[in-house]
Amino acid sequence: MTKEFAVPPVVFPSGGNPSVVNIQKRRVPTAPFQPTRATNPSIPFMSFDIGSVTTASTSSSTLYGGPIGVNTSFEAEEPLLDELGIHPDQIRKKTLSILNPVRVNAHPHTDSDLSGPVLYYVAFSLFQLLAGKIQFGIILGWIVICSMFLYVVFNMLAGRTGNLDLHRCASIVGYCILPVTVFSAVSLCLPAGGVVSFVMAGLFVLWSTRVCTSLLVQSCPHCDEHGGLIAYACFLIYTLFAMLVVF
Protein backbone atom coordinates (compact mmCIF):
# COMPACT_ATOMS: atom_id res chain seq x y z
CA MET A 1 0.00 0.00 0.00
CA THR A 2 1.61 3.22 -1.16
CA LYS A 3 1.30 6.59 0.56
CA GLU A 4 0.87 9.61 -1.62
CA PHE A 5 2.15 13.05 -0.64
CA ALA A 6 0.70 16.26 -1.91
CA VAL A 7 3.50 18.20 -3.65
CA PRO A 8 2.74 21.81 -4.53
CA PRO A 9 3.38 22.76 -8.09
CA VAL A 10 6.56 24.71 -8.93
CA VAL A 11 5.86 27.95 -10.69
CA PHE A 12 8.69 29.68 -12.61
CA PRO A 13 8.42 33.37 -13.42
CA SER A 14 8.73 34.70 -16.92
CA GLY A 15 6.88 31.98 -18.55
CA GLY A 16 8.45 29.06 -16.70
CA ASN A 17 12.00 29.50 -18.02
CA PRO A 18 14.52 28.87 -15.15
CA SER A 19 17.47 30.22 -17.14
CA VAL A 20 16.10 33.73 -16.89
CA VAL A 21 16.31 33.57 -13.11
CA ASN A 22 19.96 32.53 -13.24
CA ILE A 23 20.75 35.36 -15.62
CA GLN A 24 19.12 37.87 -13.31
CA LYS A 25 20.98 36.52 -10.31
CA ARG A 26 24.40 36.91 -11.95
CA ARG A 27 26.56 39.63 -10.35
CA VAL A 28 27.91 42.42 -12.38
CA PRO A 29 31.79 42.25 -12.41
CA THR A 30 33.40 44.98 -10.37
CA ALA A 31 36.69 46.75 -10.94
CA PRO A 32 39.83 45.32 -9.28
CA PHE A 33 40.98 46.69 -5.95
CA GLN A 34 42.65 50.05 -6.25
CA PRO A 35 44.56 51.31 -3.15
CA THR A 36 43.89 54.85 -2.15
CA ARG A 37 46.73 57.23 -2.87
CA ALA A 38 47.85 59.38 0.03
CA THR A 39 48.40 63.03 -0.64
CA ASN A 40 51.60 63.22 1.45
CA PRO A 41 52.78 59.70 2.32
CA SER A 42 55.41 59.27 4.97
CA ILE A 43 56.82 56.18 3.23
CA PRO A 44 57.51 56.81 -0.48
CA PHE A 45 57.30 53.20 -1.69
CA MET A 46 53.78 52.80 -0.19
CA SER A 47 52.30 55.51 -2.36
CA PHE A 48 52.55 53.59 -5.68
CA ASP A 49 53.44 56.84 -7.35
CA ILE A 50 56.76 57.44 -9.10
CA GLY A 51 56.42 61.18 -8.79
CA SER A 52 55.95 61.02 -5.05
CA VAL A 53 59.02 58.79 -4.70
CA THR A 54 61.13 61.32 -6.58
CA THR A 55 59.83 64.15 -4.44
CA ALA A 56 60.43 62.26 -1.21
CA SER A 57 63.97 61.25 -2.18
CA THR A 58 64.78 64.85 -3.08
CA SER A 59 63.48 66.12 0.24
CA SER A 60 65.34 63.41 2.20
CA SER A 61 68.62 64.18 0.43
CA THR A 62 68.17 67.86 1.23
CA LEU A 63 67.45 66.99 4.85
CA TYR A 64 70.64 64.94 5.26
CA GLY A 65 73.14 67.39 3.87
CA GLY A 66 72.62 67.95 0.17
CA PRO A 67 72.07 65.92 -2.98
CA ILE A 68 73.37 62.39 -3.19
CA GLY A 69 76.60 61.95 -5.15
CA VAL A 70 78.16 65.31 -4.22
CA ASN A 71 81.47 65.02 -2.32
CA THR A 72 81.23 68.35 -0.53
CA SER A 73 80.26 66.72 2.79
CA PHE A 74 83.17 64.24 2.61
CA GLU A 75 85.72 66.95 1.87
CA ALA A 76 84.78 68.75 5.07
CA GLU A 77 85.41 65.67 7.23
CA GLU A 78 88.65 65.22 9.16
CA PRO A 79 91.18 62.57 8.13
CA LEU A 80 90.84 59.16 9.68
CA LEU A 81 94.09 59.45 11.69
CA ASP A 82 92.92 62.73 13.22
CA GLU A 83 89.62 61.15 14.24
CA LEU A 84 91.54 58.32 15.93
CA GLY A 85 93.74 60.81 17.79
CA ILE A 86 96.89 59.99 15.79
CA HIS A 87 98.80 63.03 14.57
CA PRO A 88 101.90 62.05 12.55
CA ASP A 89 103.22 65.60 12.42
CA GLN A 90 103.01 65.92 16.19
CA ILE A 91 104.75 62.57 16.66
CA ARG A 92 107.53 63.69 14.32
CA LYS A 93 108.11 66.94 16.23
CA LYS A 94 108.23 65.14 19.56
CA THR A 95 110.62 62.55 18.18
CA LEU A 96 112.97 65.25 16.90
CA SER A 97 112.93 66.92 20.32
CA ILE A 98 113.94 63.61 21.94
CA LEU A 99 116.82 63.05 19.51
CA ASN A 100 118.63 66.17 20.75
CA PRO A 101 119.65 65.53 24.36
CA VAL A 102 121.73 68.72 24.62
CA ARG A 103 118.91 71.15 23.91
CA VAL A 104 115.52 69.67 24.71
CA ASN A 105 112.46 71.49 23.38
CA ALA A 106 109.50 70.89 25.67
CA HIS A 107 107.01 72.91 23.63
CA PRO A 108 105.80 69.99 21.43
CA HIS A 109 105.11 67.95 24.58
CA THR A 110 102.53 70.36 25.97
CA ASP A 111 99.85 68.29 24.21
CA SER A 112 100.17 64.76 25.50
CA ASP A 113 99.33 61.73 23.40
CA LEU A 114 99.94 58.00 23.59
CA SER A 115 100.25 57.25 19.87
CA GLY A 116 104.02 57.77 19.79
CA PRO A 117 104.67 55.81 23.02
CA VAL A 118 102.64 52.88 21.71
CA LEU A 119 104.67 52.97 18.49
CA TYR A 120 107.98 52.92 20.39
CA TYR A 121 106.67 50.22 22.73
CA VAL A 122 105.82 47.98 19.78
CA ALA A 123 109.21 48.67 18.15
CA PHE A 124 111.05 47.93 21.41
CA SER A 125 109.12 44.68 21.87
CA LEU A 126 109.77 43.61 18.27
CA PHE A 127 113.53 44.23 18.61
CA GLN A 128 113.52 42.17 21.77
CA LEU A 129 111.63 39.46 19.90
CA LEU A 130 114.33 39.42 17.22
CA ALA A 131 116.84 38.86 20.01
CA GLY A 132 114.87 35.81 21.15
CA LYS A 133 113.11 37.50 24.09
CA ILE A 134 109.31 37.56 24.25
CA GLN A 135 108.72 40.52 26.57
CA PHE A 136 105.60 42.27 25.29
CA GLY A 137 103.73 41.99 28.59
CA ILE A 138 106.78 42.78 30.71
CA ILE A 139 107.60 45.98 28.84
CA LEU A 140 104.01 47.18 28.85
CA GLY A 141 103.61 46.46 32.55
CA TRP A 142 106.84 48.24 33.42
CA ILE A 143 105.84 51.29 31.40
CA VAL A 144 102.56 51.56 33.30
CA ILE A 145 104.17 51.04 36.72
CA CYS A 146 107.04 53.44 35.97
CA SER A 147 104.63 56.11 34.77
CA MET A 148 102.64 55.86 37.99
CA PHE A 149 105.84 55.88 40.06
CA LEU A 150 107.22 58.97 38.35
CA TYR A 151 103.83 60.69 38.56
CA VAL A 152 103.71 60.22 42.35
CA VAL A 153 107.36 61.25 42.88
CA PHE A 154 107.12 64.37 40.74
CA ASN A 155 103.89 65.63 42.31
CA MET A 156 105.26 65.02 45.81
CA LEU A 157 108.37 67.05 44.99
CA ALA A 158 106.51 69.80 43.14
CA GLY A 159 103.82 70.21 45.80
CA ARG A 160 101.09 72.68 44.96
CA THR A 161 102.93 73.98 41.91
CA GLY A 162 102.90 70.58 40.23
CA ASN A 163 100.34 70.24 37.45
CA LEU A 164 101.51 66.97 35.92
CA ASP A 165 98.70 64.53 35.20
CA LEU A 166 99.10 60.81 34.68
CA HIS A 167 98.33 60.94 30.96
CA ARG A 168 101.08 63.46 30.28
CA CYS A 169 103.51 61.59 32.51
CA ALA A 170 102.88 58.37 30.57
CA SER A 171 103.37 60.28 27.32
CA ILE A 172 106.74 61.67 28.44
CA VAL A 173 107.95 58.30 29.75
CA GLY A 174 106.88 56.61 26.51
CA TYR A 175 108.58 59.14 24.23
CA CYS A 176 111.79 59.10 26.27
CA ILE A 177 112.04 55.33 25.85
CA LEU A 178 113.13 56.01 22.25
CA PRO A 179 116.91 55.91 23.08
CA VAL A 180 116.46 52.55 24.79
CA THR A 181 114.58 51.34 21.70
CA VAL A 182 117.51 52.43 19.53
CA PHE A 183 119.87 50.62 21.89
CA SER A 184 117.74 47.48 21.57
CA ALA A 185 118.11 47.66 17.78
CA VAL A 186 121.89 48.27 17.97
CA SER A 187 122.39 45.45 20.47
CA LEU A 188 121.32 42.94 17.82
CA CYS A 189 124.71 43.51 16.17
CA LEU A 190 126.75 43.45 19.40
CA PRO A 191 128.05 40.44 21.34
CA ALA A 192 125.80 39.56 24.24
CA GLY A 193 127.23 40.35 27.67
CA GLY A 194 130.26 42.24 26.36
CA VAL A 195 131.84 45.38 27.73
CA VAL A 196 130.69 47.33 24.70
CA SER A 197 127.06 46.46 25.48
CA PHE A 198 127.37 47.76 29.04
CA VAL A 199 129.05 50.99 27.94
CA MET A 200 126.45 51.66 25.28
CA ALA A 201 123.67 50.78 27.73
CA GLY A 202 124.99 53.43 30.13
CA LEU A 203 125.14 56.04 27.36
CA PHE A 204 121.59 55.41 26.17
CA VAL A 205 120.26 55.37 29.74
CA LEU A 206 121.88 58.76 30.40
CA TRP A 207 120.37 60.02 27.15
CA SER A 208 116.84 58.97 28.19
CA THR A 209 117.37 60.29 31.73
CA ARG A 210 118.55 63.67 30.45
CA VAL A 211 115.62 64.14 28.10
CA CYS A 212 112.95 62.93 30.53
CA THR A 213 114.30 65.11 33.36
CA SER A 214 114.39 68.20 31.14
CA LEU A 215 110.80 67.68 29.99
CA LEU A 216 109.52 67.20 33.53
CA VAL A 217 111.43 70.17 34.97
CA GLN A 218 110.30 72.49 32.18
CA SER A 219 106.68 71.49 32.78
CA CYS A 220 106.86 72.94 36.31
CA PRO A 221 108.14 76.51 36.81
CA HIS A 222 109.55 75.91 40.32
CA CYS A 223 111.02 72.43 40.02
CA ASP A 224 114.62 73.32 39.15
CA GLU A 225 115.75 72.69 42.70
CA HIS A 226 114.36 69.15 42.56
CA GLY A 227 116.04 68.30 39.26
CA GLY A 228 118.53 65.91 40.87
CA LEU A 229 115.85 63.80 42.57
CA ILE A 230 113.75 63.71 39.42
CA ALA A 231 116.82 62.68 37.40
CA TYR A 232 117.52 59.86 39.86
CA ALA A 233 113.99 58.51 39.50
CA CYS A 234 114.26 58.68 35.70
CA PHE A 235 117.66 56.97 35.83
CA LEU A 236 116.19 54.04 37.77
CA ILE A 237 113.33 53.70 35.30
CA TYR A 238 115.42 53.53 32.13
CA THR A 239 118.04 51.35 33.77
CA LEU A 240 115.37 48.70 34.17
CA PHE A 241 114.58 48.80 30.46
CA ALA A 242 118.27 48.71 29.54
CA MET A 243 118.72 45.63 31.72
CA LEU A 244 116.06 43.87 29.64
CA VAL A 245 118.26 44.46 26.59
CA VAL A 246 121.60 43.51 28.15
CA PHE A 247 120.52 40.39 30.02
Sequence and secondary structure as in RCSB ss.txt:
>XXXX:A:sequence
MTKEFAVPPVVFPSGGNPSVVNIQKRRVPTAPFQPTRATNPSIPFMSFDIGSVTTASTSSSTLYGGPIGVNTSFE
AEEPLLDELGIHPDQIRKKTLSILNPVRVNAHPHTDSDLSGPVLYYVAFSLFQLLAGKIQFGIILGWIVICSMFL
YVVFNMLAGRTGNLDLHRCASIVGYCILPVTVFSAVSLCLPAGGVVSFVMAGLFVLWSTRVCTSLLVQSCPHCDE
HGGLIAYACFLIYTLFAMLVVF
>XXXX:A:secstr
            HHHH HHHHHHHH             SS SSGGGS  HHHHHHHHHHHHHHTTS TT THHHH
TS  HHHHTT  HHHHHHHHHHHS SSS   GGGGS  SHHHHHHHHHHHHHHHHTT   HHHHHHHHHHHHHHH
HHHHHHHHGGG    HHHHHHHHHHTTHHHHHHHHHGGGS TT HHHHHHHHHHHHHHHHHHHHHHHHHSTT GG
GHHHHHHHHHHHHHHHHHHHH 
